[in-house]
Amino acid sequence: MVKGENYSAQLYENWSNRLVFNTLLGGKCGIIQGFDNEMEVTASASNVVVDSGVVVVKGGIIRNTTALTLPVTLANNQYCIVVVEVDL
């Protein structure tokens, strides 16, 4: 399950939380190393699997708690990119 962390039940506004994290991280986005399975991506010709982990996107913390399987159709010489999009 992919879910946003720290959003709906906190006492301060969501935008200020993301602003603080984004500022402290110098605007960098990416996977937080050393947490869960670091969103490790494995692929075959028919599936891409994104393992558990945490990623920061523009100061927003997103956690994937279980392996997520995405169906794909890949030929031998193709590659894929997994993009995390947040609908705020």
All heavy atoms as an XYZ file, in Angstrom:
662
protein
N       0.843     -1.172      0.000
C       0.000      0.000      0.000
C       0.890      1.238      0.000
O       1.804      1.346      0.798
C      -0.898      0.002      1.235
C      -1.647      1.315      1.380
S      -2.485      1.521      2.963
C      -3.711      0.260      2.834
N       0.629      2.169     -0.891
C       1.359      3.431     -0.938
C       0.493      4.473     -0.248
O      -0.685      4.616     -0.549
C       1.633      3.857     -2.400
C       2.342      5.188     -2.435
C       2.443      2.802     -3.114
N       1.071      5.200      0.703
C       0.290      6.208      1.408
C       1.148      7.405      1.777
O       2.356      7.282      1.956
C      -0.331      5.612      2.669
C       0.686      5.155      3.698
C       0.002      4.633      4.945
C       1.028      4.368      6.033
N       0.414      4.168      7.329
N       0.533      8.567      1.860
C       1.227      9.768      2.318
C       1.347      9.725      3.829
O       0.454      9.256      4.515
N       2.426     10.217      4.349
C       2.627     10.274      5.793
C       2.455     11.720      6.262
O       2.755     12.658      5.537
C       4.047      9.802      6.147
C       4.331      8.364      5.787
C       3.661      7.368      6.711
O       3.297      7.731      7.844
O       3.492      6.225      6.291
N       1.992     11.915      7.486
C       1.882     13.232      8.130
C       0.929     14.193      7.437
O       1.269     15.344      7.321
C       3.205     13.986      8.183
C       4.359     13.208      8.670
O       4.223     12.138      9.199
N       5.522     13.747      8.504
N      -0.199     13.782      6.962
C      -1.008     14.759      6.260
C      -2.326     15.102      6.943
O      -2.564     16.237      7.273
C      -1.256     14.333      4.812
C       0.006     14.332      3.996
C       0.519     13.158      3.490
C       0.708     15.496      3.770
C       1.693     13.162      2.763
C       1.876     15.512      3.049
C       2.360     14.334      2.543
O       3.507     14.333      1.832
N      -3.196     14.177      7.161
C      -4.568     14.538      7.512
C      -4.807     14.871      8.990
O      -5.675     15.668      9.295
C      -5.515     13.427      7.082
O      -5.198     12.241      7.766
N      -4.067     14.310      9.927
C      -4.420     14.473     11.334
C      -3.477     15.392     12.114
O      -3.614     15.515     13.319
C      -4.459     13.100     12.006
N      -2.555     16.031     11.454
C      -1.606     16.867     12.195
C      -2.212     18.221     12.546
O      -3.170     18.664     11.927
C      -0.322     17.038     11.402
C      -0.514     17.694     10.061
C       0.634     17.397      9.121
O       1.352     16.441      9.285
N       0.803     18.231      8.138
N      -1.636     18.878     13.537
C      -2.173     20.148     14.027
C      -1.731     21.344     13.186
O      -2.392     22.367     13.186
C      -1.756     20.352     15.488
C      -2.272     19.292     16.460
C      -1.743     19.558     17.856
C      -3.788     19.261     16.451
N      -0.603     21.258     12.523
C      -0.147     22.352     11.664
C      -0.511     22.034     10.221
O      -0.832     20.907      9.881
C       1.360     22.579     11.816
C       2.183     21.331     11.755
C       2.694     20.872     10.549
C       2.454     20.597     12.906
C       3.443     19.712     10.487
C       3.204     19.435     12.851
C       3.684     19.008     11.636
O       4.424     17.857     11.565
N      -0.467     23.048      9.375
C      -0.916     22.873      8.002
C       0.050     22.017      7.188
O       1.262     22.063      7.382
C      -1.070     24.235      7.335
C      -2.172     25.067      7.970
C      -2.363     26.371      7.244
O      -2.211     26.405      6.014
O      -2.678     27.359      7.923
N      -0.515     21.250      6.249
C       0.280     20.348      5.422
C       1.360     21.066      4.634
O       2.476     20.597      4.528
C      -0.628     19.596      4.445
C      -1.649     18.753      5.161
O      -1.465     18.391      6.309
N      -2.724     18.445      4.487
N       1.048     22.213      4.060
C       2.026     22.897      3.212
C       3.243     23.314      4.028
O       4.370     23.281      3.537
C       1.397     24.099      2.496
C       1.089     25.246      3.419
C      -0.080     25.480      4.066
C       1.994     26.279      3.821
N       0.033     26.602      4.850
C       1.296     27.113      4.721
C       3.317     26.583      3.519
C       1.880     28.232      5.305
C       3.896     27.689      4.099
C       3.179     28.505      4.983
N       3.037     23.697      5.307
C       4.183     24.130      6.112
C       5.078     22.947      6.466
O       6.300     23.079      6.527
C       3.722     24.853      7.374
O       2.933     24.011      8.186
N       4.489     21.786      6.680
C       5.264     20.583      6.952
C       6.159     20.254      5.754
O       7.355     20.004      5.891
C       4.305     19.424      7.256
C       5.034     18.142      7.563
O       5.987     18.132      8.319
N       4.574     17.063      6.979
N       5.580     20.252      4.550
C       6.354     19.966      3.341
C       7.414     21.031      3.099
O       8.522     20.734      2.662
C       5.420     19.831      2.138
C       4.556     18.587      2.220
C       3.789     18.329      0.924
N       3.112     19.500      0.404
C       1.887     19.892      0.759
N       1.220     19.208      1.662
N       1.344     20.956      0.218
N       7.076     22.287      3.380
C       8.040     23.375      3.196
C       9.267     23.176      4.078
O      10.409     23.332      3.625
C       7.382     24.722      3.507
C       8.300     25.940      3.467
C       8.848     26.151      2.059
C       7.566     27.173      3.946
N       9.049     22.804      5.339
C      10.165     22.588      6.263
C      11.044     21.440      5.776
O      12.271     21.571      5.687
C       9.653     22.319      7.699
C      10.766     21.812      8.593
C       9.043     23.578      8.267
N      10.444     20.289      5.436
C      11.238     19.151      4.953
C      11.970     19.494      3.659
O      13.140     19.159      3.492
C      10.357     17.915      4.732
C      10.039     17.170      5.990
C       8.723     17.006      6.384
C      11.038     16.636      6.783
C       8.421     16.324      7.543
C      10.748     15.946      7.942
C       9.429     15.793      8.331
N      11.293     20.167      2.740
C      11.915     20.526      1.475
C      13.094     21.461      1.701
O      14.155     21.313      1.083
C      10.884     21.161      0.542
C      11.369     21.239     -0.878
O      11.855     20.257     -1.431
N      11.221     22.396     -1.485
N      12.951     22.414      2.619
C      14.037     23.351      2.930
C      15.204     22.628      3.590
O      16.361     22.826      3.209
C      13.518     24.480      3.848
O      12.461     25.154      3.176
C      14.625     25.466      4.175
N      14.918     21.777      4.577
C      15.986     21.047      5.264
C      16.742     20.110      4.322
O      17.938     19.886      4.495
C      15.417     20.236      6.432
C      14.909     21.049      7.624
C      14.220     20.148      8.628
C      16.054     21.817      8.272
N      16.058     19.575      3.321
C      16.689     18.667      2.366
C      17.279     19.401      1.159
O      17.763     18.769      0.227
C      15.670     17.622      1.886
C      15.198     16.649      2.960
C      14.026     15.824      2.444
C      16.336     15.756      3.416
N      17.237     20.723      1.195
C      17.820     21.502      0.099
C      17.103     21.271     -1.225
O      17.703     21.375     -2.294
N      15.808     20.949     -1.174
C      15.032     20.734     -2.383
C      15.252     19.382     -3.046
O      14.693     19.110     -4.097
N      16.061     18.533     -2.423
C      16.330     17.220     -3.028
C      15.165     16.263     -2.792
O      14.545     16.268     -1.738
C      17.604     16.620     -2.446
C      18.840     17.404     -2.807
C      20.083     16.764     -2.257
C      21.299     17.586     -2.636
N      22.514     17.051     -2.052
N      14.882     15.461     -3.794
C      13.839     14.439     -3.720
C      14.511     13.086     -3.895
O      15.545     12.980     -4.544
C      12.802     14.630     -4.831
S      11.966     16.220     -4.802
N      13.914     12.041     -3.339
C      14.458     10.713     -3.563
C      14.141      9.748     -2.452
O      13.451     10.061     -1.488
N      14.695      8.564     -2.604
C      14.474      7.465     -1.666
C      15.312      7.689     -0.409
O      16.481      8.065     -0.486
C      14.854      6.132     -2.330
C      13.912      5.864     -3.515
C      14.821      4.980     -1.334
C      14.352      4.740     -4.407
N      14.713      7.429      0.755
C      15.452      7.501      2.016
C      16.170      6.169      2.195
O      15.532      5.115      2.309
C      14.517      7.809      3.197
C      13.907      9.200      3.006
C      15.274      7.717      4.518
C      12.949      9.607      4.096
N      17.476      6.209      2.175
C      18.299      5.005      2.280
C      18.220      4.408      3.684
O      18.113      5.126      4.669
C      19.762      5.328      1.947
C      19.950      5.906      0.557
C      19.546      4.950     -0.538
O      19.897      3.778     -0.524
N      18.781      5.443     -1.499
N      18.240      3.075      3.762
C      18.271      2.381      5.038
C      16.910      2.176      5.683
O      16.829      1.722      6.814
N      15.826      2.506      4.990
C      14.495      2.342      5.567
C      13.737      1.281      4.791
O      13.647      1.343      3.568
C      13.736      3.662      5.531
C      12.519      3.671      6.402
C      12.613      4.008      7.741
C      11.291      3.325      5.887
C      11.484      4.013      8.551
C      10.157      3.315      6.682
C      10.255      3.667      8.015
N      13.178      0.305      5.495
C      12.487     -0.827      4.868
C      13.405     -1.432      3.800
O      14.576     -1.667      4.078
C      11.138     -0.422      4.280
C      10.074     -0.167      5.355
O      10.249     -0.615      6.494
O       9.069      0.485      5.038
N      12.884     -1.647      2.606
C      13.683     -2.259      1.525
C      14.099     -1.245      0.467
O      14.372     -1.593     -0.679
C      12.905     -3.419      0.892
C      12.748     -4.565      1.875
O      13.709     -5.009      2.481
N      11.528     -5.029      2.056
N      14.126      0.027      0.873
C      14.623      1.130      0.038
C      13.941      1.205     -1.325
O      14.526      1.637     -2.313
C      16.134      1.049     -0.132
C      16.866      1.180      1.184
C      18.366      1.095      1.064
O      18.881      0.786     -0.025
O      19.036      1.363      2.075
N      12.668      0.798     -1.382
C      11.887      0.829     -2.628
C      12.642      0.175     -3.784
O      12.598      0.636     -4.925
C      11.459      2.241     -2.989
C      10.381      2.787     -2.088
S       9.737      4.335     -2.691
C       7.991      4.095     -2.445
N      13.341     -0.914     -3.478
C      14.108     -1.615     -4.510
C      13.178     -2.025     -5.653
O      12.081     -2.539     -5.439
C      14.773     -2.855     -3.923
C      15.608     -3.601     -4.934
C      16.285     -4.827     -4.345
O      16.213     -5.038     -3.129
O      16.882     -5.565     -5.130
N      13.631     -1.791     -6.880
C      12.840     -2.104     -8.066
C      13.447     -3.314     -8.762
O      14.643     -3.351     -9.030
C      12.800     -0.907     -9.035
C      12.055     -1.259    -10.314
C      12.165      0.303     -8.358
N      12.606     -4.307     -9.030
C      13.018     -5.462     -9.820
C      12.047     -5.581    -10.989
O      10.893     -5.167    -10.891
C      13.012     -6.760     -8.992
O      11.720     -6.925     -8.394
C      14.071     -6.719     -7.898
N      12.531     -6.124    -12.098
C      11.683     -6.188    -13.292
C      11.871     -7.498    -14.033
O      12.931     -8.118    -13.976
C      12.010     -5.021    -14.218
N      10.814     -7.887    -14.712
C      10.839     -9.013    -15.644
C      10.166     -8.515    -16.919
O       9.823     -7.339    -17.022
C      10.099    -10.212    -15.062
O       8.715     -9.936    -14.964
N       9.951     -9.392    -17.871
C       9.296     -8.986    -19.115
C       7.825     -8.622    -18.899
O       7.232     -7.926    -19.711
C       9.412    -10.094    -20.157
N       7.244     -9.063    -17.765
C       5.810     -8.819    -17.566
C       5.447     -8.033    -16.310
O       4.299     -7.617    -16.158
C       5.059    -10.143    -17.538
O       5.548    -10.955    -16.482
N       6.408     -7.810    -15.397
C       6.108     -7.091    -14.155
C       7.281     -6.228    -13.710
O       8.434     -6.585    -13.906
C       5.813     -8.074    -13.010
C       4.510     -8.788    -13.172
O       3.486     -8.166    -13.369
N       4.547    -10.107    -13.106
N       6.948     -5.116    -13.081
C       7.916     -4.316    -12.344
C       7.431     -4.330    -10.899
O       6.261     -4.052    -10.629
C       7.997     -2.866    -12.863
C       8.863     -2.008    -11.977
C       8.518     -2.841    -14.293
N       8.320     -4.675     -9.970
C       7.949     -4.746     -8.558
C       8.722     -3.663     -7.804
O       9.948     -3.582     -7.895
C       8.256     -6.137     -7.961
C       7.900     -6.168     -6.476
C       7.507     -7.217     -8.718
N       7.981     -2.823     -7.067
C       8.579     -1.785     -6.231
C       8.399     -2.249     -4.794
O       7.274     -2.397     -4.312
C       7.903     -0.421     -6.441
C       8.559      0.643     -5.573
C       7.934     -0.021     -7.912
N       9.514     -2.484     -4.098
C       9.459     -3.002     -2.731
C       9.123     -1.875     -1.750
O       8.998     -0.712     -2.125
C      10.796     -3.659     -2.378
C      10.622     -4.832     -1.416
O       9.602     -4.868     -0.699
O      11.497     -5.704     -1.399
N       9.017     -2.215     -0.483
C       8.665     -1.236      0.544
C       9.788     -0.222      0.745
O      10.951     -0.488      0.463
C       8.373     -1.953      1.869
O       9.525     -2.656      2.298
N       9.405      0.945      1.233
C      10.382      1.989      1.491
C       9.725      3.351      1.608
O       8.502      3.475      1.586
N      10.561      4.364      1.730
C      10.097      5.744      1.904
C      10.791      6.630      0.878
O      11.997      6.508      0.647
C      10.393      6.248      3.335
C      10.005      7.698      3.502
C       9.675      5.390      4.364
N      10.018      7.534      0.292
C      10.560      8.488     -0.665
C      10.066      9.875     -0.272
O       8.982     10.033      0.280
C      10.148      8.118     -2.117
C       8.657      8.199     -2.297
C      10.850      8.982     -3.142
N      10.890     10.887     -0.525
C      10.508     12.274     -0.285
C      10.340     12.948     -1.641
O      11.233     12.894     -2.482
C      11.578     13.020      0.547
C      11.205     14.485      0.706
C      11.757     12.374      1.900
N       9.163     13.555     -1.859
C       8.878     14.280     -3.095
C       8.492     15.704     -2.707
O       7.448     15.916     -2.089
C       7.744     13.608     -3.901
C       7.435     14.410     -5.150
C       8.100     12.173     -4.243
N       9.365     16.662     -3.014
C       9.136     18.073     -2.701
C       8.724     18.269     -1.241
O       7.819     19.024     -0.926
C       8.098     18.679     -3.634
C       8.499     18.692     -5.089
C       9.841     19.346     -5.337
C       9.772     20.835     -5.314
N      11.065     21.479     -5.527
N       9.400     17.582     -0.339
C       9.146     17.716      1.090
C       8.048     16.827      1.630
O       7.874     16.720      2.831
N       7.293     16.177      0.750
C       6.236     15.256      1.186
C       6.812     13.867      1.368
O       7.565     13.390      0.534
N       6.467     13.221      2.477
C       6.984     11.892      2.772
C       5.948     10.865      2.325
O       4.800     10.905      2.769
C       7.270     11.738      4.275
C       8.310     12.772      4.714
C       7.732     10.328      4.593
C       8.480     12.872      6.206
N       6.361      9.958      1.439
C       5.481      8.919      0.935
C       6.096      7.577      1.292
O       7.276      7.343      1.052
C       5.288      9.016     -0.584
C       4.574     10.321     -0.935
C       4.457      7.857     -1.115
C       5.475     11.375     -1.420
N       5.281      6.697      1.872
C       5.770      5.385      2.290
C       5.032      4.289      1.533
O       3.806      4.306      1.442
C       5.555      5.198      3.787
C       6.082      3.880      4.299
C       5.946      3.784      5.795
N       6.521      2.522      6.254
C       6.402      2.073      7.476
N       5.754      2.771      8.378
N       6.946      0.924      7.809
N       5.786      3.358      0.998
C       5.233      2.158      0.388
C       5.422      1.045      1.407
O       6.545      0.675      1.717
C       5.953      1.836     -0.928
C       5.331      0.675     -1.650
O       4.153      0.414     -1.519
N       6.135     -0.031     -2.416
N       4.318      0.517      1.947
C       4.420     -0.446      3.047
C       4.486     -1.891      2.593
O       4.884     -2.760      3.370
C       3.227     -0.284      4.011
O       2.009     -0.475      3.288
C       3.236      1.095      4.659
N       4.066     -2.178      1.368
C       4.122     -3.536      0.832
C       4.619     -3.488     -0.604
O       4.514     -2.454     -1.269
C       2.735     -4.208      0.846
O       1.828     -3.425      0.073
C       2.189     -4.354      2.247
N       5.154     -4.591     -1.084
C       5.632     -4.639     -2.467
C       4.473     -4.352     -3.419
O       3.370     -4.864     -3.244
C       6.251     -5.989     -2.771
N       4.720     -3.506     -4.395
C       3.714     -3.100     -5.370
C       4.111     -3.666     -6.727
O       5.214     -3.396     -7.211
C       3.657     -1.570     -5.423
C       2.739     -0.915     -6.430
C       1.286     -1.247     -6.126
C       2.953      0.593     -6.408
N       3.240     -4.471     -7.338
C       3.525     -5.085     -8.627
C       2.794     -4.326     -9.724
O       1.576     -4.159     -9.672
C       3.093     -6.563     -8.642
O       3.795     -7.247     -7.603
C       3.405     -7.211     -9.975
N       3.554     -3.860    -10.717
C       2.996     -3.122    -11.849
C       3.136     -3.985    -13.100
O       4.247     -4.357    -13.475
C       3.756     -1.808    -12.050
C       3.889     -0.913    -10.819
C       4.879      0.204    -11.083
C       2.543     -0.366    -10.430
N       2.040     -4.314    -13.773
C       2.140     -5.123    -14.993
C       2.698     -4.289    -16.149
O       2.301     -3.141    -16.342
C       0.694     -5.544    -15.266
C      -0.149     -4.539    -14.562
C       0.655     -4.026    -13.414
N       3.651     -4.850    -16.882
C       4.264     -4.180    -18.030
C       4.494     -5.192    -19.137
O       4.398     -6.400    -18.925
C       5.621     -3.524    -17.659
C       5.449     -2.434    -16.625
C       6.611     -4.569    -17.179
N       4.815     -4.695    -20.326
C       5.241     -5.550    -21.424
C       6.563     -4.988    -21.929
O       6.595     -3.928    -22.546
C       4.196     -5.559    -22.562
O       2.948     -5.990    -22.021
C       4.620     -6.484    -23.679
N       7.658     -5.665    -21.616
C       8.990     -5.196    -21.989
C       9.657     -6.185    -22.931
O       9.607     -7.391    -22.711
C       9.876     -5.023    -20.752
C       9.469     -3.968    -19.732
C      10.387     -4.028    -18.518
C       9.510     -2.583    -20.354
N      10.302     -5.663    -23.958
C      11.135     -6.488    -24.826
C      12.518     -6.608    -24.174
O      12.820     -5.933    -23.182
C      11.237     -5.857    -26.207
N      13.386     -7.426    -24.721
C      14.703     -7.685    -24.128
C      15.558     -6.439    -23.951
O      16.271     -6.311    -22.973
C      15.471     -8.705    -24.966
C      14.879    -10.095    -24.824
O      14.188    -10.364    -23.843
N      15.126    -10.955    -25.786
N      15.508     -5.504    -24.878
C      16.397     -4.344    -24.820
C      15.733     -3.097    -24.263
O      16.294     -2.018    -24.347
C      16.959     -4.049    -26.216
C      17.842     -5.171    -26.714
O      18.511     -5.829    -25.916
N      17.827     -5.407    -28.007
N      14.562     -3.223    -23.696
C      13.868     -2.064    -23.150
C      14.157     -1.917    -21.657
O      14.563     -2.858    -20.993
C      12.358     -2.184    -23.356
C      11.931     -2.020    -24.798
C      10.426     -2.104    -24.923
O       9.793     -2.982    -24.350
N       9.844     -1.189    -25.678
N      13.928     -0.734    -21.160
C      14.045     -0.478    -19.730
C      12.845      0.342    -19.299
O      12.085      0.851    -20.121
C      15.355      0.231    -19.381
C      15.475      1.615    -19.967
C      15.098      2.730    -19.232
C      15.969      1.814    -21.254
C      15.194      3.998    -19.761
C      16.078      3.080    -21.790
C      15.692      4.167    -21.035
O      15.790      5.423    -21.564
N      12.671      0.491    -17.994
C      11.537      1.266    -17.494
C      12.014      2.205    -16.403
O      13.072      2.011    -15.804
C      10.439      0.349    -16.974
S      10.957     -0.670    -15.597
N      11.213      3.225    -16.172
C      11.458      4.186    -15.102
C      10.191      4.234    -14.258
O       9.091      4.353    -14.789
C      11.768      5.589    -15.666
C      13.066      5.564    -16.475
C      11.853      6.612    -14.540
C      13.334      6.858    -17.211
N      10.345      4.135    -12.949
C       9.204      4.240    -12.045
C       9.186      5.659    -11.504
O      10.172      6.146    -10.960
C       9.296      3.220    -10.891
C       8.142      3.397     -9.921
C       9.342      1.801    -11.453
N       8.066      6.336    -11.667
C       7.903      7.732    -11.223
C       6.885      7.774    -10.099
O       5.807      7.178    -10.220
C       7.433      8.624    -12.395
C       7.196     10.048    -11.935
C       8.433      8.579    -13.542
N       7.222      8.460     -9.011
C       6.291      8.632     -7.914
C       5.632      9.998     -8.087
O       6.308     11.015     -8.144
C       7.000      8.560     -6.543
C       6.024      8.836     -5.412
C       7.657      7.205     -6.366
N       4.307      9.997     -8.196
C       3.560     11.230     -8.348
C       2.653     11.395     -7.142
O       2.030     10.428     -6.680
C       2.712     11.175     -9.621
C       1.872     12.400     -9.841
C       1.006     12.291    -11.086
O       0.689     11.174    -11.504
O       0.650     13.336    -11.625
N       2.571     12.603     -6.613
C       1.755     12.874     -5.447
C       0.662     13.850     -5.835
O       0.945     14.936     -6.342
C       2.596     13.462     -4.306
C       1.743     13.691     -3.067
C       3.766     12.566     -3.969
N      -0.582     13.464     -5.608
C      -1.711     14.351     -5.844
C      -2.044     15.036     -4.523
O      -2.683     14.455     -3.666
C      -2.899     13.558     -6.362
C      -4.093     14.431     -6.673
O      -4.028     15.663     -6.457
O      -5.108     13.884     -7.135
N      -1.566     16.251     -4.352
C      -1.780     16.976     -3.090
C      -3.080     17.742     -3.094
O      -3.468     18.344     -2.162
C      -0.608     17.940     -2.850
C       0.762     17.281     -2.748
C       1.830     18.335     -2.621
C       0.808     16.335     -1.585
